[in-house]
Amino acid sequence: MLLTITTGYDPATDLGYLLHKHPARLQTFPLSFGKAHVFYPEASQERCTAALLLEVDPVELARGNRHAFSKGSSLAQYVNDRPYTANSFLSVAISRVFGTALAGRSKERPELAGQPLPLEAELSVVACRGGEDFLRELFEPLGYEVEAEGFPLDASIPEWGASPYYKVRLRGRVRLSDLLTHLYVLVPVLDNEKHYWIGEEEVEKLIHKGESWLDMHPQKQKIVHRYLQYRKSLTRSAMARLTEEETEGEPESENIDPPEKVPLNRQRLDAVFDELKKDGAVRVMDLGCGEGRLLKRLVRDKQFQEVLGVDVSPRALEIAERRVGVDRLPLARQGVLRLLQGSLVYRDERLTGFDAAAVVEVIEHLEPFQLHAFEKVLFGVARPQKVVLTTPNADYNVRFDGLPAGKFRHSDHRFEWTRSQFRKWGDRTAAAHGYSVRYLPVGELDPEVGSPTQMAVFIKEGPEKKGALSEKHNEGKRGGG
């Protein structure tokens, strides 16, 4: 099986530094199932191609590993496509041979390792068990241009059916580590088989390799099922970990079944996004942005011309940058996003001048004594014209079966407010800083205890009003609406 990676970056031979393989040498690496060879069919300043040729030993397949061949026939261990089509053997080879590049490190070109490059990957033969449509469903959401060329089977033998084999080219402007990661995970998903036993360590691999993209992939569930070979306990574990942030604001206990069919966090982000869209805001910030789920929506909407994400965790910001995928946006949108590492309880002039701010499930993670400092930073210093803020509704906790009385939904919460406590804080804060405030439910509305999430929308009042929000407001007045 053969994988080639080509770039036209100038100088293109820097690909050798990123892969840690010299373009002028053939290198061979022993593997438990054969050998891997790395060589460069072309290497010039204008264009460079690195080739990974995997030589699988069919005798070792038959002798050494009962998981290495297709199931269903007594001859399968002797007659199969494993040595020829891209499959889990290729993933192992990528990890062993290009491990440093897969991790996104380069001693000689560290800045280049983190930079999106024009890259093309070609797989000489792939078993796309799901067809070309499934191939596109896997790679196109990640920003690749996909080209597939089918290999026909003998039409005179109808029992063979349609061919699952394709030659595949993927083109995109991505980091080399991202390209290798996507191939590492998705090639076995396409093939839908693995040559080794699947255990808990595979869940860890999947979560680690997919941390910045898998949870937002539209085919997430199918990827998890196929990667883990339909082992129910493992797929449940992986899906639960991938949706941890989606269920933020819902109880942590695995014995609790929240009533929403649509995850609460998705409903929350929908509500916050809709509020930010209103009134014509163009400069917005997400304070406590975490791993960038809201940022991704904001950056992709043409209304927002400047988007700022702020979080205290550098690791969260790194994941947010990868999730947003700025390099995959149209050129006109690639300068929209800025990310800042900082605390929301310290004065920061970089937060001033914005039309609107989102503060989604953040304040409950602050210590109560930090709230006054947070109020001063947001409403006294930054003073956006609109603030959309959400927090759990403690009244609703009684509707979560299995959540003990008096317990918070998450172990990192420092408090959870009832509706009356939230309104008392919101009314006082708005009055102290010259804002009006209104309250909205998010999630299923219970007539007795309200909704699981409560949201406050603060609007700046008085002569300070200016910019997009006030202009939108004034246009509405002039138009009689």
C-alpha positions in Angstrom: 0.0 0.0 0.0 1.2 3.5 -0.8 0.6 6.9 0.7 2.2 10.0 -0.8 2.1 13.5 0.6 2.9 16.5 -1.7 3.4 20.2 -1.0 4.0 23.2 -3.2 5.1 25.3 -0.2 8.2 27.4 -0.9 10.7 25.9 -0.2 8.9 22.6 -0.7 11.8 20.5 0.6 11.0 21.8 4.1 8.6 18.8 4.1 11.6 16.7 4.9 12.2 18.7 8.1 8.5 18.3 9.1 8.5 14.5 8.5 12.1 14.1 10.0 13.0 12.1 6.9 15.8 13.3 4.6 14.7 13.7 0.9 18.0 12.4 -0.4 17.8 9.0 1.3 15.7 5.9 1.2 14.8 4.8 4.8 13.4 1.5 5.9 11.7 0.7 9.1 10.9 -2.8 10.4 7.4 -3.4 11.6 5.8 -6.5 13.3 3.9 -7.3 10.0 6.5 -6.2 7.4 8.5 -3.2 6.5 7.8 0.5 5.8 9.9 2.5 3.3 10.1 6.3 3.1 11.5 7.9 -0.1 10.9 11.1 -2.2 9.9 10.6 -5.8 10.4 14.4 -6.3 12.2 17.0 -4.2 12.6 20.5 -5.5 12.1 23.9 -4.1 8.8 24.2 -6.0 7.3 20.8 -5.3 8.2 17.9 -2.9 6.6 14.5 -2.5 7.2 12.1 0.3 6.1 8.5 -0.1 5.3 5.9 2.5 5.4 2.4 1.0 4.1 -0.4 3.3 5.3 -3.9 2.5 3.1 -6.3 4.4 4.3 -9.9 4.8 1.4 -12.2 3.9 3.0 -15.1 5.7 3.1 -13.1 8.9 -0.6 -12.2 8.4 -1.5 -15.9 8.3 0.9 -17.0 11.1 0.9 -14.2 13.6 -2.4 -12.5 14.1 -5.9 -13.9 13.8 -7.3 -10.4 13.6 -5.2 -9.5 10.5 -7.5 -10.8 7.8 -11.1 -10.4 6.6 -13.7 -12.6 8.3 -16.1 -15.0 6.6 -14.0 -17.6 4.7 -11.6 -20.3 5.6 -9.3 -19.0 2.8 -9.5 -15.4 4.1 -6.2 -15.6 5.9 -4.5 -16.6 2.7 -6.5 -14.7 0.1 -7.3 -11.1 1.1 -6.7 -7.5 0.3 -4.8 -6.6 3.5 -1.3 -6.2 1.9 -2.6 -4.0 -0.9 -5.3 -1.6 0.4 -4.9 1.2 2.9 -6.1 0.0 6.3 -5.2 -0.1 9.9 -1.7 -1.3 9.0 -1.1 2.1 7.4 -2.3 3.8 10.6 0.3 1.9 12.6 3.0 2.8 10.1 2.1 6.5 10.2 2.4 6.4 14.0 5.7 4.5 14.0 7.4 6.2 11.1 6.0 9.8 11.3 5.3 9.9 15.0 7.0 13.2 15.6 5.2 14.9 12.7 1.9 13.3 13.9 2.4 15.0 17.2 3.0 18.4 15.5 6.6 18.8 16.5 9.7 19.8 14.4 13.0 20.6 16.0 14.3 22.4 12.8 11.1 24.1 11.7 8.9 24.5 14.8 7.0 27.5 13.4 6.2 25.6 10.2 4.9 22.6 12.1 2.0 24.8 13.5 1.3 26.5 10.1 -1.3 25.4 7.6 0.4 24.3 4.3 -0.9 23.5 0.8 -0.9 19.7 1.1 -2.1 16.8 -1.1 -2.3 13.2 0.1 -2.8 10.4 -2.3 -3.8 6.8 -1.3 -3.1 4.4 -4.2 -5.9 2.0 -3.1 -8.5 2.4 -0.4 -11.3 0.1 0.5 -14.2 2.5 0.9 -16.8 0.2 2.5 -19.7 2.7 2.2 -18.8 4.0 -1.2 -17.6 7.4 -2.5 -20.4 9.2 -0.7 -19.2 8.0 2.7 -15.6 8.9 1.7 -16.7 12.5 1.0 -18.8 12.6 4.2 -15.7 11.8 6.2 -13.2 14.2 4.7 -15.1 17.1 3.2 -16.3 18.5 6.6 -12.6 18.7 7.6 -12.0 21.1 4.7 -10.5 18.7 2.1 -11.2 18.7 -1.6 -11.8 15.0 -2.3 -11.1 13.2 -5.6 -11.9 9.5 -5.9 -11.3 7.2 -8.9 -13.0 3.8 -8.7 -11.3 0.5 -9.6 -14.0 -1.6 -11.3 -14.4 -5.3 -10.7 -15.0 -7.9 -13.4 -18.5 -7.0 -14.8 -18.9 -10.6 -16.0 -19.2 -11.8 -12.5 -22.2 -10.0 -11.0 -21.9 -11.9 -7.7 -18.9 -9.7 -6.9 -21.1 -6.6 -6.9 -19.8 -3.0 -6.9 -16.2 -2.4 -6.2 -15.3 -0.9 -2.9 -11.8 0.1 -4.1 -10.8 3.7 -4.9 -7.7 5.8 -5.6 -8.1 8.8 -3.4 -6.6 12.3 -3.4 -7.2 14.8 -0.6 -6.2 18.4 -1.1 -6.4 21.2 1.5 -4.5 23.9 3.3 -3.9 22.2 6.7 -1.2 21.5 9.2 0.8 18.4 8.4 0.0 17.0 11.9 -3.8 17.4 11.2 -3.5 15.6 7.8 -1.7 12.7 9.4 -4.1 12.6 12.3 -7.1 12.5 10.0 -5.6 9.7 7.9 -4.6 7.8 11.1 -8.2 7.8 12.3 -10.3 7.7 9.2 -8.5 5.2 6.9 -9.5 2.3 9.3 -13.0 3.8 9.5 -13.3 3.7 5.7 -12.0 0.1 5.6 -14.2 -0.9 8.6 -11.7 -3.5 9.8 -8.7 -3.6 12.1 -5.9 -6.1 12.3 -5.6 -6.1 16.1 -7.7 -6.6 19.2 -9.8 -3.6 20.2 -9.6 -2.6 23.9 -9.8 0.4 26.2 -6.6 1.8 24.8 -8.3 2.3 21.5 -10.8 4.7 23.2 -7.8 6.7 24.5 -6.2 6.8 21.0 -9.5 8.0 19.5 -10.1 10.7 22.1 -6.5 11.9 21.9 -6.4 12.0 18.1 -9.9 13.5 17.7 -9.8 16.0 20.5 -9.9 19.1 18.3 -12.3 17.9 15.5 -14.2 14.7 16.1 -16.8 16.0 18.5 -18.0 18.5 15.9 -17.9 16.1 12.9 -21.3 15.4 11.4 -20.4 11.7 11.1 -19.0 11.4 14.7 -21.2 8.5 15.7 -20.4 6.4 12.7 -16.7 7.2 13.0 -16.7 6.1 16.7 -18.7 2.9 15.9 -16.4 1.8 13.1 -13.1 2.8 14.7 -14.0 0.7 17.8 -15.4 -2.1 15.7 -18.9 -1.8 17.1 -18.0 -2.8 20.6 -20.9 -1.4 22.5 -19.2 -0.7 25.9 -16.2 1.0 24.2 -18.4 3.1 21.9 -20.6 4.2 24.8 -17.4 5.2 26.7 -16.0 7.2 23.7 -19.3 8.9 22.9 -19.8 9.9 26.6 -16.3 11.5 26.7 -16.7 13.2 23.4 -20.0 14.8 24.5 -18.7 15.9 28.0 -18.7 19.5 27.0 -22.0 19.2 25.2 -23.6 18.2 28.5 -22.0 21.0 30.5 -24.7 22.3 32.8 -26.3 18.8 33.0 -25.4 16.6 35.9 -22.2 14.6 35.8 -23.7 11.4 37.2 -24.0 8.6 34.6 -27.2 7.4 36.3 -29.0 10.7 35.4 -31.0 10.9 32.2 -31.6 14.5 31.3 -35.1 15.1 29.8 -33.9 17.0 26.7 -33.6 15.0 23.5 -31.4 17.8 22.0 -28.4 18.2 24.3 -28.8 21.1 26.6 -25.6 22.7 25.6 -26.6 22.8 22.0 -29.9 24.5 22.9 -27.9 27.0 25.0 -25.5 27.8 22.3 -28.4 28.2 19.8 -30.0 30.7 22.2 -26.9 32.7 22.9 -26.0 32.8 19.2 -29.4 34.1 18.3 -29.2 36.8 20.8 -25.8 37.9 19.6 -27.1 38.1 16.0 -29.8 40.5 17.0 -29.4 44.3 16.8 -26.5 44.1 14.3 -23.5 43.5 16.5 -20.3 43.1 14.4 -17.5 43.0 17.1 -18.2 40.2 19.6 -16.3 38.3 22.3 -16.8 35.0 24.0 -15.5 35.3 27.6 -14.6 31.9 29.0 -14.7 30.5 25.5 -13.4 27.1 26.5 -12.7 24.8 23.5 -14.4 27.1 20.9 -17.8 25.7 20.2 -19.5 29.1 20.1 -16.5 30.7 18.5 -16.8 28.3 15.5 -20.3 29.5 14.9 -19.5 33.1 15.2 -16.5 33.0 12.9 -18.5 31.4 10.2 -21.2 34.0 10.2 -20.5 37.0 7.9 -22.2 39.4 10.2 -19.4 39.2 12.8 -16.3 41.1 11.5 -14.2 40.6 14.7 -14.5 37.7 17.1 -12.4 37.6 20.3 -12.1 34.4 22.4 -10.8 34.7 26.0 -10.0 31.9 28.4 -7.7 31.3 31.3 -6.6 27.9 29.9 -3.9 27.9 27.2 -4.7 24.3 26.4 -8.4 25.2 25.8 -7.4 28.0 23.5 -5.1 25.7 21.5 -8.0 23.3 21.0 -10.4 26.2 20.2 -8.0 27.4 17.4 -7.9 23.9 15.9 -11.7 23.4 16.2 -12.5 26.8 14.5 -10.1 25.8 11.6 -9.3 29.3 10.5 -7.1 28.0 7.8 -10.1 26.3 6.2 -12.1 29.5 6.0 -12.4 31.7 2.9 -9.4 34.2 2.9 -11.7 37.1 3.7 -12.7 35.4 7.0 -9.2 34.2 8.1 -8.4 37.4 10.1 -11.7 37.6 12.0 -10.7 35.6 15.1 -8.3 36.6 17.9 -7.6 34.4 21.0 -6.4 35.8 24.3 -5.3 34.0 27.4 -6.5 35.9 30.4 -8.6 35.9 33.6 -12.0 37.5 33.8 -11.4 38.9 37.3 -8.5 41.2 36.3 -8.8 44.5 34.4 -7.9 44.1 30.8 -8.1 47.0 28.3 -8.1 44.6 25.4 -11.7 43.7 26.1 -13.0 47.2 25.5 -14.8 48.5 22.4 -16.9 45.4 21.6 -20.6 45.5 20.6 -21.5 42.3 22.5 -20.1 39.7 24.8 -21.2 36.1 25.6 -20.5 34.6 29.0 -21.8 31.0 28.7 -21.8 28.8 31.8 -18.8 30.7 33.3 -19.8 32.5 36.5 -20.7 29.3 38.4 -17.0 28.3 38.1 -15.9 31.5 40.0 -15.6 31.7 43.7 -18.3 33.9 45.1 -15.8 36.4 46.4 -14.6 36.8 42.8 -17.9 38.0 41.4 -17.5 41.6 42.3 -14.2 41.7 40.4 -15.8 40.0 37.5 -18.6 42.5 37.4 -16.1 45.4 37.4 -14.1 43.9 34.6 -17.1 43.1 32.3 -19.6 45.9 33.1 -17.2 48.6 34.4 -14.1 48.3 32.1 -15.0 46.3 29.0 -18.6 47.7 28.9 -19.9 46.0 25.8 -23.2 47.3 24.6 -24.8 43.9 25.0 -24.0 41.0 27.4 -25.6 37.5 27.0 -24.9 35.5 30.1 -26.1 32.0 31.1 -25.9 29.9 34.2 -27.6 26.8 35.6 -31.0 27.1 37.3 -30.7 25.5 40.7 -34.5 25.3 41.0 -34.5 22.8 38.1 -32.1 20.3 39.8 -34.9 18.4 41.4 -36.0 17.3 37.9 -32.7 15.3 37.5 -33.3 11.9 38.9 -30.2 10.7 40.7 -28.8 14.1 41.6 -28.7 14.3 45.4 -30.4 17.2 47.1 -28.0 20.1 47.7 -25.5 18.8 45.2 -24.2 20.8 42.2 -24.5 19.5 38.7 -20.7 19.6 38.2 -17.9 19.2 40.7 -16.2 22.4 39.5 -19.2 24.6 40.2 -18.7 26.9 43.1 -22.4 27.8 43.4 -25.6 27.4 41.5 -28.3 30.0 41.7 -32.1 29.7 41.9 -34.1 32.0 39.6 -34.7 34.5 42.4 -31.0 34.6 43.3 -30.0 35.1 39.7 -32.5 37.9 39.2 -31.4 39.6 42.3 -27.8 39.5 41.2 -28.7 40.6 37.6 -30.9 43.5 38.7 -28.3 44.8 41.1 -25.5 44.5 38.6 -27.5 46.1 35.8 -28.5 49.1 38.0 -25.0 49.6 39.3 -23.4 49.8 35.8 -26.1 51.5 33.7 -27.6 48.5 32.0 -31.1 47.2 31.5 -31.7 43.4 31.9 -34.2 40.8 30.8 -34.4 37.1 31.6 -35.0 34.2 29.2 -35.4 30.4 29.7 -33.2 27.9 27.9 -34.3 24.3 27.5 -37.5 22.6 28.5 -39.7 25.0 30.5 -41.2 23.4 33.6 -44.2 25.3 35.0 -43.0 24.8 38.6 -39.2 25.0 38.5 -38.5 26.8 35.2 -35.9 25.8 32.6 -32.6 24.0 33.2 -30.6 27.0 32.1 -31.3 30.7 32.8 -30.1 33.5 30.6 -29.8 37.2 31.2 -29.5 39.8 28.4 -27.9 43.1 29.5 -28.2 46.2 27.3 -26.2 49.3 28.0 -28.4 52.4 28.6 -27.8 56.1 28.4 -25.7 58.5 26.3 -22.8 56.1 26.1 -24.7 54.0 23.5 -22.9 54.0 20.2 -21.9 51.7 17.4 -23.7 48.9 15.6 -26.3 48.2 18.4 -27.4 51.7 18.9 -27.4 52.4 15.2 -29.6 49.4 14.6 -31.9 50.6 17.5 -32.1 54.1 16.0 -32.9 52.8 12.5 -35.7 50.9 14.0 -37.1 54.0 15.7 -36.8 56.1 12.5 -38.6 53.3 10.6 -41.4 53.3 13.1 -40.6 49.8 14.4 
